[in-house]
Structures are given as structure tokens and as C-alpha cells.
Amino acid sequence: MDVVQKALLSCTESLVLGHGHGFHSEVSAAGPQDILMASLGHLLLKDVKDLGLFQSLRICSLPDNFITAIDALAECVLLVKLDLNGNQIVQLPDALFWAKLGQLQLLNLHDNHMETIQNTKGLAGCPNLTGLTLYDTPFSLKGDYRCTVVYSMWSLRALDRHVISDQELASLHFPPKFKALSPNLLVNLSSPSAPLVCLCRSLTYYFKC
């Protein structure tokens, strides 16, 4: 393992330029602002250090590396597809990170090391994510895995190798506190004495439950 660690590389600006594709036919002459797609798979990368410089990226492919954290990608706000399969990721960033990636539609995270919904719940902040892969992770082996993911990410249309069906959505089982007319969902929308801030807090509490 020490030998592998010594062989790992940082994701530098020059490395990305050498594996990027953009507006110019001569990729080597391009700058970070010109790169639209980066193919960085199988390069023994240990991080995504300089990828934040490439803010025009639409497609970023990073499969089969040794990446554990992806915080630098928060600057790549134009990403549409991100492939991180086959890495060493245990914990994904929080919802604020994913909210910045407002154009991201397809995210590959299979064959990583997330174990529970707590490791992935930040994905709910990604507003337009329609396709997600999480198979071959410890989390995907849990019995309620698919139901949990579908329920927590309303924008999803496909999970792993299957489209999310209407039947799946209809068969979701919610706890009693979320059933129709539950006391937990009681809110007075017409009371003039109820400050708006209290109403907002009530709704925020509901959506966090």
C-alpha cells in the first residue's frame, strides 16, 4: 500500500490540460477556460486539486482513481456529467456543494465506499440530477437502499441500471407522521397573529424530518 501511495498523483492544471478537450484543436495551447471535457480515468489520481480552475467543464470523467474528496469541483458549476466511479470516496459533500452544480444531470458514483444515507444525503441539494449510480457500494447492499434514495432525491429519473417507475413512487411507505392530515403537518396559514418567521420554521422542520 505504501508503494501505491507513493505512486499517486495530484490533479494539476498541466495534467488536466493534457487530457482535456475544448474549443481549440490544439488542446496543449488551450487554457483552463477553453476545456469543456476532461478524461482523467486510470491515472492514479489522489485528489481533484486544480480542477476548480476549469470552470467551463461540462463533462468530467475521473473513473478508477484513488480520489477521496471532491470539494474543488464546487467551482465547476457548468458540469452536466460527472463520473467518479471506482474511487475511494466514503463521504460526499453537503447539500450546499451540490446546490452549486445546478446543471449536473448525470452522476456516476458506483464502486465507492459510501455506507449509509448519511454519506450521500447531500445529493438532495443537487436540483437537476436525473441519473445516479450507487451500485457496488456498501450502501447499495442495504434492503431499503433503493427506496431511501428515491425518496430523498425527487429529481431522479433513473437509479443504477433502471428507470424509476411510477409504481416505485406510489409504493413508497412513509412514517405515520407524514400521512395525510397528520397532526405533525398542522399549519395555520391564515392566522394574522402567527409571524411569518414561525411559519417558515414549521415548514423547514417538516422538510428536515
C-alpha positions as CSV (number, residue, x, y, z in Angstrom):
1,M,0.0,0.0,0.0
2,D,2.9,2.4,0.7
3,V,4.2,1.8,-2.8
4,V,0.8,2.7,-4.2
5,Q,0.6,5.8,-2.1
6,K,3.9,7.0,-3.4
7,A,2.8,6.5,-7.0
8,L,-0.4,8.6,-6.6
9,L,-0.6,11.9,-8.4
10,S,-2.2,15.2,-7.7
11,C,-4.6,16.5,-10.3
12,T,-2.6,19.5,-11.6
13,E,-3.5,22.1,-14.1
14,S,-1.0,20.8,-16.6
15,L,-2.3,17.3,-16.3
16,V,-5.9,18.4,-16.9
17,L,-4.8,20.4,-20.0
18,G,-3.0,17.3,-21.3
19,H,-6.2,15.2,-21.0
20,G,-8.8,17.9,-21.9
21,H,-10.8,18.7,-25.0
22,G,-12.2,22.1,-25.8
23,F,-12.7,24.8,-28.3
24,H,-9.3,24.6,-29.9
25,S,-8.0,21.7,-32.0
26,E,-4.6,22.1,-30.3
27,V,-5.5,21.2,-26.7
28,S,-2.0,21.9,-25.5
29,A,-2.3,25.5,-26.4
30,A,-5.7,25.9,-24.6
31,G,-6.2,27.5,-21.2
32,P,-8.4,26.2,-18.4
33,Q,-11.3,28.4,-19.7
34,D,-11.3,26.5,-23.0
35,I,-11.6,23.0,-21.7
36,L,-15.2,21.6,-22.0
37,M,-14.4,17.9,-21.3
38,A,-11.7,16.2,-19.3
39,S,-10.9,12.4,-19.5
40,L,-8.9,11.6,-16.4
41,G,-9.6,8.0,-15.7
42,H,-7.0,5.4,-14.6
43,L,-4.3,8.0,-13.8
44,L,-3.7,7.1,-10.1
45,L,-5.1,10.5,-9.1
46,K,-5.4,11.1,-5.3
47,D,-7.3,14.4,-5.5
48,V,-9.1,16.9,-7.8
49,K,-6.9,19.8,-6.7
50,D,-6.7,22.0,-9.7
51,L,-10.0,21.0,-11.4
52,G,-11.7,24.1,-9.9
53,L,-9.7,26.2,-12.3
54,F,-11.6,24.6,-15.2
55,Q,-14.9,26.4,-14.8
56,S,-16.1,25.8,-18.4
57,L,-16.1,22.0,-17.9
58,R,-19.3,20.2,-19.0
59,I,-18.1,16.6,-18.8
60,C,-15.6,15.4,-16.3
61,S,-14.5,11.7,-16.3
62,L,-12.5,10.5,-13.3
63,P,-13.1,6.8,-13.0
64,D,-10.8,4.2,-11.4
65,N,-8.5,6.6,-9.4
66,F,-7.9,6.9,-5.7
67,I,-9.9,10.1,-5.0
68,T,-11.3,10.6,-1.5
69,A,-12.6,14.2,-1.6
70,I,-14.1,16.3,-4.4
71,D,-14.5,19.7,-2.8
72,A,-12.6,21.5,-5.5
73,L,-15.3,20.6,-8.0
74,A,-17.6,23.2,-6.4
75,E,-16.2,25.7,-8.8
76,C,-17.2,23.7,-11.9
77,V,-20.7,25.0,-11.9
78,L,-21.4,24.1,-15.6
79,L,-20.9,20.4,-15.2
80,V,-23.6,18.3,-16.8
81,K,-22.0,14.9,-16.4
82,L,-19.5,13.8,-13.6
83,D,-18.1,10.3,-13.5
84,L,-16.4,9.3,-10.2
85,N,-16.9,5.6,-10.2
86,G,-14.2,3.3,-8.8
87,N,-12.7,5.7,-6.4
88,Q,-12.2,5.8,-2.6
89,I,-15.0,8.1,-1.6
90,V,-16.6,7.5,1.7
91,Q,-18.4,10.8,2.5
92,L,-19.9,13.1,-0.1
93,P,-20.1,16.9,0.3
94,D,-23.1,18.5,1.9
95,A,-26.1,20.0,0.1
96,L,-24.6,23.4,-0.3
97,F,-21.8,21.9,-2.5
98,W,-24.3,20.1,-4.7
99,A,-26.6,23.1,-5.0
100,K,-23.8,24.9,-6.8
101,L,-23.8,22.3,-9.5
102,G,-27.2,23.3,-10.8
103,Q,-26.7,21.9,-14.3
104,L,-25.5,18.5,-13.2
105,Q,-27.7,15.8,-14.6
106,L,-25.7,12.5,-14.6
107,L,-23.5,11.4,-11.7
108,N,-21.7,8.1,-11.5
109,L,-20.6,7.1,-8.0
110,H,-20.8,3.3,-8.2
111,D,-17.9,1.2,-6.8
112,N,-17.1,3.7,-4.0
113,H,-17.2,3.3,-0.2
114,M,-20.4,5.1,1.0
115,E,-22.1,3.0,3.7
116,T,-25.3,4.8,4.6
117,I,-27.7,7.6,3.6
118,Q,-25.7,9.9,5.9
119,N,-22.8,9.6,3.5
120,T,-24.9,10.6,0.5
121,K,-27.8,12.8,1.8
122,G,-26.1,15.9,0.5
123,L,-27.1,14.8,-3.0
124,A,-30.6,16.0,-2.3
125,G,-29.3,19.5,-2.8
126,C,-28.5,18.9,-6.5
127,P,-31.5,20.4,-8.2
128,N,-31.5,18.8,-11.6
129,L,-29.8,15.5,-11.0
130,T,-31.8,12.9,-13.1
131,G,-29.4,10.0,-13.3
132,L,-27.4,8.5,-10.5
133,T,-25.4,5.3,-10.0
134,L,-24.5,4.0,-6.5
135,Y,-24.4,0.2,-7.1
136,D,-21.4,-1.8,-5.8
137,T,-21.2,0.4,-2.7
138,P,-21.8,-0.9,0.9
139,F,-24.9,1.4,1.0
140,S,-26.4,-0.3,-2.1
141,L,-26.4,-3.7,-0.2
142,K,-29.0,-2.5,2.3
143,G,-32.5,-3.8,1.9
144,D,-34.2,-0.3,1.8
145,Y,-31.4,1.3,-0.3
146,R,-33.4,2.0,-3.5
147,C,-36.5,3.2,-1.7
148,T,-34.3,5.5,0.6
149,V,-32.5,7.1,-2.4
150,V,-35.6,7.6,-4.5
151,Y,-37.5,9.2,-1.6
152,S,-34.6,11.6,-0.7
153,M,-33.9,12.8,-4.3
154,W,-37.1,13.9,-6.0
155,S,-35.4,15.0,-9.3
156,L,-34.1,11.5,-10.0
157,R,-35.5,9.7,-13.1
158,A,-33.1,6.7,-13.1
159,L,-31.1,5.0,-10.4
160,D,-28.3,2.5,-11.2
161,R,-29.4,0.4,-14.1
162,H,-33.2,1.1,-14.0
163,V,-35.5,4.0,-14.7
164,I,-37.6,4.9,-11.6
165,S,-41.1,3.7,-12.3
166,D,-44.4,5.3,-11.2
167,Q,-45.1,2.1,-9.3
168,E,-42.0,2.6,-7.3
169,L,-43.0,6.1,-6.4
170,A,-46.5,5.0,-5.5
171,S,-45.4,2.2,-3.3
172,L,-43.1,4.3,-1.0
173,H,-44.1,3.7,2.6
174,F,-43.9,6.9,4.7
175,P,-43.9,7.0,8.5
176,P,-47.3,7.9,10.2
177,K,-46.2,11.5,10.9
178,F,-46.1,12.1,7.1
179,K,-49.6,10.7,6.3
180,A,-52.4,12.9,5.2
181,L,-53.9,15.2,7.9
182,S,-51.3,14.1,10.5
183,P,-51.0,16.4,13.5
184,N,-47.4,16.8,12.6
185,L,-48.4,18.5,9.4
186,L,-50.8,21.0,11.0
187,V,-50.1,24.6,10.0
188,N,-52.2,27.7,10.2
189,L,-51.8,29.7,7.0
190,S,-54.5,32.3,7.8
191,S,-53.7,33.4,11.4
192,P,-52.7,37.1,11.4
193,S,-51.1,36.6,14.8
194,A,-48.6,34.0,13.5
195,P,-45.4,35.7,12.4
196,L,-44.1,34.6,9.0
197,V,-40.8,33.5,10.6
198,C,-42.7,31.0,12.7
199,L,-44.5,29.6,9.7
200,C,-41.1,29.3,7.8
201,R,-39.6,27.4,10.8
202,S,-42.6,25.0,10.9
203,L,-42.2,24.2,7.2
204,T,-38.4,23.9,7.5
205,Y,-38.8,21.4,10.4
206,Y,-41.2,19.4,8.3
207,F,-38.9,19.1,5.3
208,K,-36.0,18.2,7.5
209,C,-37.8,15.3,9.2
